[in-house]
Amino acid sequence: MNLKDRSTLVADLITIGRKSGQPRTVELRFLYFQGKFYATSTRVQGKHWCQNMLANSAVTITAKGETLAGSAKQVTDEALRQQVLTLRDSPPQLERAVFEITPNI
């Protein structure tokens, strides 16, 4: 994917179901920042895609006819979390959880 730094895109995120072991797809808006993708959520509990990534970090992003495999983790660095939320939304929604997806190269 040829993306400009700090751009956003809507793409499908495919996780592996933590209970079923089957692929699960959800459409999300991502921020592309410094070579990584960031997704945010209002909460982690009750959000299957968030819980699936915490149980199995292997994910796939599909957008614009391209597929990219990667590894996901929840952002715990508070400065990075706030930076991502500030870049993603105006005004920033600072209460959101942030997940970072690093493409496999």
Steps between C-alpha positions, in 0.01 A plus 500: 500500500633835403377730778597847607617536862221622730229401253185310594335218313203271541600136475401153611679360802509122517569347839491141619204431729630432851233234559425364152846523343325623183578822308286795608470819293407851610517824303696771682657839441878489537763766540823428310784654699875436478460173311238352733122484509298615800141411584304637794203384701271652761573198716678165497258291706205394288677577173576166340761633258696656788483186711594285200816706440597474865462120483674462161709786364505367139272719289438594137397836356326510162449828315493621142543146369816439702554274799760555769585263786614644828532472874274694738542625854321744725687828540599549863735796447280792603685760288463289183135422581417869533700589186310242294163617634589863430603420142193284440218724624429867541428555780691198632303235686761434768301235687532248215720189503762482224636194321818501290543267204852451375516359146703181453789580270 
